[in-house]
Amino acid sequence: MVHRSGKAPSLRVVTSEQPAPSDSVGLDKSDKAQNRDRSIRLGSIQGVPVLLSGSWFIVATLITVTFAPVVQDRVPGIGSWAYAVALIFALLLYVSVFIHELSHTLVARSFGMPVLGIRLNIFGGLSEIAETPATAWREFAISVAGPAVSLVLGVAGLGLERTFAPTGIVGVLLLQVTVANLFVGFFNLLPGLPLDGGHVIRAVLWGITGNEHRSTIVACWAGRVVSIIIIALPFGLAGLSGNNPSIITVVWCALIAGFVWTGSSATLVQERLTATIPTLSVAEFVRTFVSVQADTPLAVAMNQVFVANARSIVTTDSAGEVVGIVNEQAVAAVPIDRRPWVHVASVARRVDDQSVIAYELVGEAMLTDLRAKAKQDLLVRDSTGQLVGVLVVADVESRMETARKGRKARH
């Protein structure tokens, strides 16, 4: 399965002490590297690290315990050695998954695209490709490579399997690995993100319509439909056969469906945010302001805000130079009957040369500047240095949250 590590934009400003969520643009850019460090590094191919997640040991244990009775049933007299054979199957299965992911990686690298790593985990594996393909054709080629290799391995296994006794260890292992490769190939071709088939659908629609954004949205919703079908599958099959669904089958389908739903939903959020970034501008968020001297009573300043229909307050010194921005939360914390006795300076944050953002900034440039000045409300100045308003970070975060949830912004 292909994972676009570089697809999600960083949007919400967070402090460096707080890890940034995947749909935010945090200041700490090392989260992905830290997560890779928690995995076991198996080696590298062409400079691409191969990482084994700790969750692999969970699924390897489950496969071993589940498959051992099958081996005991098909290989007479094997006894407890069936567990060793089952463990070998788990290893061979993940070798197949690795080959699947390696094919994605090699095709991506052939297009000059950076790959951060190949990760093997509880759901199989993923290739962490650091950027979105530049064309629909590249998207198609990268996405179809993995399932194609899995299906080739499966077909080759069908031919080899006939040369071994069905009750022998090699025959049993080969049959199961063959079936597993065919399953991995066909399953990954299901037409919905985040599966490879979803990327294929996205590439085809992108190539036909020329609209990458809309094609991604369609593939995401297709992924959600696929997840619903997966969760309903064991119950549907049980209804047709007249039997109760297997608990193990229900649990596995629920896990897989949850994985597909979560992946498609996350990509949907990322796509909405990505589409939002170019439309952002400092001008959109500028608040009108009143300026008062730092020793002005808060009640007086609030009255000036009301009269001027302004939305922010800046404080000035005796020379008229701006020295602070009044914080909304700090004002709200002051009881109304105390405001005549409280100076605005006590609820203001002092500003310096870094507390300014340019009125002309738009899109990613605006977000980059906000990240550099994390968690600060900023003075907005135009190209002449004239103060035109105040930008409140909470307004930007609210806009991003609106985009994340897919609602239209109201201005």
C-alpha positions in Angstrom: 0.0 0.0 0.0 1.2 3.5 -0.9 1.3 6.2 1.8 2.0 9.8 0.8 4.0 11.1 3.7 4.2 14.5 2.2 0.5 14.9 1.3 -0.8 16.4 4.5 -0.2 20.1 4.9 0.7 21.6 8.3 -2.1 23.8 9.3 -2.7 24.3 13.0 0.0 26.2 15.0 1.2 24.2 18.0 3.9 24.6 20.5 7.1 22.5 20.3 6.2 20.8 23.6 3.0 19.4 22.0 3.2 16.8 19.2 1.6 18.1 16.1 -1.3 15.9 14.8 -1.1 14.6 11.2 -3.4 17.2 9.9 -1.6 20.1 11.5 1.5 22.0 10.7 3.4 21.9 13.9 6.7 23.4 14.7 8.3 20.1 15.5 9.0 18.5 12.2 10.8 15.5 13.7 7.6 13.4 14.6 7.9 11.1 11.6 11.6 10.5 12.2 10.9 9.8 15.9 8.2 7.3 15.0 10.6 5.5 12.6 13.2 5.4 15.4 10.7 3.4 17.6 10.6 0.7 14.9 13.2 -2.0 14.3 15.5 -1.2 11.3 16.0 -4.3 9.3 18.3 -2.7 6.8 18.0 -0.5 3.7 17.7 -0.9 -0.1 19.0 1.9 -2.3 19.1 4.1 0.8 15.5 3.4 1.7 15.2 2.1 5.3 13.2 -1.1 5.9 11.4 -0.8 9.2 9.5 -3.4 11.3 6.9 -2.0 13.6 6.4 -3.5 17.0 2.8 -4.4 16.1 4.2 -7.0 13.7 5.0 -9.3 16.6 1.3 -9.2 17.6 0.1 -10.2 14.1 2.9 -12.8 13.8 1.7 -14.5 17.0 -1.9 -14.4 15.9 -1.0 -16.0 12.5 1.1 -18.6 14.2 -1.6 -19.6 16.7 -4.3 -19.5 14.0 -2.4 -21.4 11.3 -0.9 -24.1 13.5 -4.1 -26.2 13.7 -4.4 -26.0 9.9 -0.9 -27.5 9.6 -1.7 -30.2 12.1 -4.8 -31.1 10.1 -2.9 -31.3 6.8 0.4 -32.8 7.9 -0.2 -36.0 9.7 2.0 -36.6 12.8 3.6 -33.2 12.9 2.5 -32.5 16.5 3.7 -29.3 18.1 6.2 -28.7 15.3 3.1 -27.2 13.5 3.7 -24.0 15.4 7.2 -23.7 13.9 5.8 -24.2 10.5 3.0 -21.7 11.2 5.7 -19.1 12.3 7.6 -19.8 9.0 4.4 -19.0 7.2 4.0 -15.7 9.0 7.6 -14.8 8.0 7.0 -15.8 4.4 3.8 -13.8 4.3 5.7 -10.7 5.4 8.4 -11.4 2.9 5.7 -11.3 0.3 4.3 -8.0 1.7 7.9 -6.6 1.7 8.2 -7.5 -2.0 4.9 -5.8 -2.7 6.0 -2.6 -1.0 9.4 -2.8 -2.6 7.8 -2.7 -6.0 6.0 0.5 -5.1 9.3 2.0 -3.8 11.3 1.1 -6.9 8.8 2.5 -9.3 8.6 5.7 -7.3 12.4 6.0 -7.1 12.5 5.5 -10.9 10.5 8.7 -11.2 12.9 10.5 -9.0 10.5 10.6 -6.0 12.0 10.4 -2.5 10.9 7.5 -0.3 11.2 7.8 3.4 11.0 4.1 4.2 9.2 0.8 3.9 7.3 -0.1 7.0 5.9 -3.5 7.9 3.2 -3.4 10.5 0.1 -5.1 11.8 -1.9 -4.4 8.7 0.8 -5.5 6.3 3.0 -2.7 5.1 3.3 0.6 3.5 5.7 2.6 1.3 6.3 6.1 2.7 6.6 8.1 -0.4 7.4 11.7 0.5 5.4 13.5 -2.2 2.4 13.2 -4.5 3.2 12.0 -8.1 3.3 14.9 -10.6 1.1 13.2 -13.1 -1.8 10.7 -13.2 0.4 8.2 -15.2 3.0 8.2 -12.4 0.3 7.7 -9.8 -1.1 4.8 -11.8 2.3 3.1 -12.3 3.3 3.4 -8.7 0.0 2.2 -7.3 -0.5 -0.8 -9.6 3.0 -2.1 -9.2 2.5 -3.7 -5.7 -0.7 -5.6 -6.5 0.7 -6.7 -9.9 3.8 -8.2 -8.2 1.6 -9.9 -5.6 -0.6 -11.5 -8.3 2.5 -12.6 -10.2 3.8 -14.3 -7.1 0.4 -15.9 -6.5 0.2 -17.3 -10.1 3.8 -18.6 -9.9 2.9 -20.3 -6.6 -0.1 -22.0 -8.2 2.3 -23.5 -10.8 4.9 -24.6 -8.2 2.3 -25.9 -5.7 1.3 -28.8 -7.9 4.9 -30.2 -7.8 4.7 -30.8 -4.0 2.7 -33.3 -2.0 -0.4 -31.5 -0.5 0.3 -33.2 2.8 3.9 -32.2 3.0 5.3 -29.2 4.9 6.6 -27.5 1.7 3.3 -28.1 -0.1 1.2 -26.7 2.7 3.4 -23.6 3.1 3.5 -23.0 -0.6 -0.2 -23.3 -1.0 -0.9 -20.8 1.9 1.7 -18.3 0.7 0.2 -18.6 -2.8 -3.3 -17.9 -1.5 -2.0 -15.1 0.7 -0.3 -13.4 -2.3 -3.5 -13.7 -4.4 -5.5 -12.2 -1.6 -3.1 -9.4 -1.0 -3.1 -8.6 -4.7 -6.8 -8.6 -5.2 -7.6 -6.9 -1.8 -5.2 -4.1 -2.5 -7.0 -3.5 -5.9 -10.3 -2.8 -4.1 -11.3 0.6 -5.5 -11.0 3.0 -2.6 -8.3 4.9 -0.7 -6.0 4.2 1.1 -5.7 0.9 -0.8 -3.7 0.7 -4.0 -6.9 0.3 -5.9 -8.0 3.6 -4.6 -4.9 5.3 -5.9 -5.5 3.6 -9.3 -9.1 4.9 -9.4 -7.7 8.4 -8.4 -5.1 8.2 -11.2 -7.7 7.1 -13.8 -10.2 9.9 -12.9 -7.4 12.4 -12.7 -6.2 11.4 -16.1 -9.7 11.7 -17.6 -10.9 14.8 -15.9 -7.6 16.6 -15.2 -8.9 17.5 -11.7 -6.6 15.9 -9.1 -8.5 17.3 -6.1 -11.9 16.1 -7.2 -10.5 12.7 -8.2 -9.0 12.2 -4.7 -12.3 13.1 -3.0 -14.1 10.5 -5.1 -11.5 7.8 -4.3 -11.8 8.7 -0.6 -15.6 8.2 -0.6 -15.1 5.0 -2.5 -12.8 3.9 0.3 -15.5 4.5 2.9 -18.0 2.5 0.8 -15.4 -0.4 0.6 -14.9 -0.3 4.4 -18.7 -0.6 4.9 -18.8 -3.6 2.6 -15.9 -5.3 4.4 -17.6 -5.0 7.8 -20.9 -6.3 6.4 -19.2 -9.2 4.5 -19.1 -11.8 7.2 -22.7 -11.2 8.2 -23.8 -11.4 4.6 -22.0 -14.6 3.9 -23.3 -16.1 7.1 -26.8 -15.2 6.1 -26.4 -16.9 2.8 -25.0 -20.1 4.3 -27.4 -20.1 7.3 -24.6 -20.3 9.8 -23.4 -17.8 12.4 -20.4 -15.7 11.4 -17.0 -16.7 12.9 -15.9 -14.4 15.7 -12.4 -14.3 14.4 -13.6 -13.4 10.9 -15.8 -10.6 12.3 -12.9 -9.2 14.3 -10.5 -9.3 11.4 -13.0 -7.7 9.1 -13.8 -5.0 11.7 -10.0 -4.2 12.0 -9.5 -4.1 8.3 -12.7 -2.0 7.7 -11.6 0.4 10.5 -8.2 0.7 8.9 -9.7 1.5 5.5 -12.3 3.9 6.9 -9.7 5.7 9.0 -7.3 6.0 6.1 -9.8 7.2 3.6 -11.2 9.7 6.1 -7.7 11.0 6.9 -6.9 11.5 3.2 -10.3 13.3 2.8 -9.4 15.7 5.6 -5.9 16.2 4.1 -7.3 16.9 0.7 -9.8 19.5 2.1 -7.0 21.2 3.9 -4.6 21.1 0.9 -7.3 22.7 -1.2 -7.8 25.4 1.4 -4.2 26.6 1.7 -4.0 28.5 -1.5 -7.1 30.5 -0.6 -5.7 31.7 2.7 -4.5 35.2 3.1 -3.5 37.5 6.0 -6.1 40.0 4.7 -8.8 37.5 5.4 -8.0 37.4 9.1 -7.2 41.1 9.8 -9.1 42.4 12.8 -9.9 46.1 13.2 -8.4 47.6 16.3 -8.4 50.5 18.7 -5.2 51.8 20.2 -5.0 52.9 23.9 -2.2 53.9 26.2 -1.0 51.0 28.4 -2.3 52.6 31.6 -5.9 53.0 30.3 -8.5 51.3 32.5 -9.8 48.1 30.8 -13.4 49.2 31.1 -12.6 52.4 29.2 -10.7 50.4 26.5 -13.6 48.0 26.1 -16.0 50.9 25.7 -13.9 52.3 22.9 -14.0 48.9 21.2 -17.8 48.9 21.3 -18.0 52.5 20.0 -15.6 51.9 17.1 -17.1 48.4 16.4 -13.5 47.1 16.5 -12.4 43.5 17.3 -9.0 44.0 19.0 -7.0 46.4 21.2 -3.4 47.4 20.9 -1.5 49.3 23.7 0.8 52.2 23.1 3.5 53.9 25.2 3.5 57.7 25.9 5.2 58.3 22.5 2.4 56.5 20.7 4.5 53.4 19.8 2.6 50.1 19.8 3.9 48.0 22.8 1.3 45.3 23.2 -1.7 43.3 22.0 -4.6 42.7 24.4 -5.4 39.0 24.9 -9.0 38.1 24.6 -8.8 35.2 27.1 -7.1 37.4 29.6 -9.8 40.0 29.3 -12.6 37.4 29.7 -11.0 36.3 32.9 -11.3 39.8 34.5 -14.7 40.2 36.2 -16.7 43.2 34.8 -16.8 45.0 38.1 -13.0 44.8 38.3 -12.4 46.3 34.8 -12.4 49.9 35.8 -9.5 49.3 38.2 -7.4 47.1 35.8 -5.0 48.6 33.3 -5.0 47.1 29.8 -1.3 46.5 30.1 -2.0 43.7 32.6 -4.0 41.8 30.0 -1.7 42.5 27.0 1.2 40.6 25.6 4.2 42.8 24.8 5.3 42.9 21.2 8.7 43.1 19.5 10.0 43.1 16.0 9.0 39.4 15.6 5.4 40.1 16.5 4.6 41.4 13.0 3.2 39.6 9.9 3.0 41.1 6.4 -0.5 42.0 5.1 0.4 40.7 1.6 1.2 37.1 2.7 -0.9 34.3 1.3 -1.1 30.5 1.3 1.8 28.4 2.5 4.0 31.5 3.0 1.5 32.8 5.5 1.4 29.5 7.4 5.2 29.3 7.4 5.4 32.7 9.0 2.8 31.7 11.6 4.7 28.6 12.5 7.9 30.6 13.0 5.9 32.9 15.4 4.0 30.1 17.1 1.0 30.8 19.4 1.2 34.5 19.0 -1.3 37.1 18.0 0.4 39.4 15.5 0.4 43.0 14.3 -0.4 43.2 10.6 1.5 45.8 8.7 1.4 46.6 5.0 4.3 47.1 2.6 4.8 50.7 3.8 5.0 49.6 7.5 1.6 51.0 8.3 -0.3 49.1 11.0 -3.6 47.9 9.4 -4.8 45.5 12.1 -4.3 42.4 14.3 -4.2 38.8 13.3 -5.4 36.4 16.0 -4.1 32.8 15.7 -7.3 31.4 17.0 -9.1 32.8 13.9 -6.7 30.8 11.6 -7.2 27.7 13.6 -11.0 28.1 13.4 -10.7 28.4 9.6 -8.6 25.3 9.4 -11.1 23.4 11.6 -13.9 24.5 9.4 -12.0 23.2 6.3 -11.1 19.9 8.1 -14.8 19.2 8.8 -15.7 20.1 5.2 -18.0 23.0 6.0 -18.1 26.2 4.0 -16.5 29.1 5.9 -18.7 32.0 6.8 -17.2 35.5 6.7 
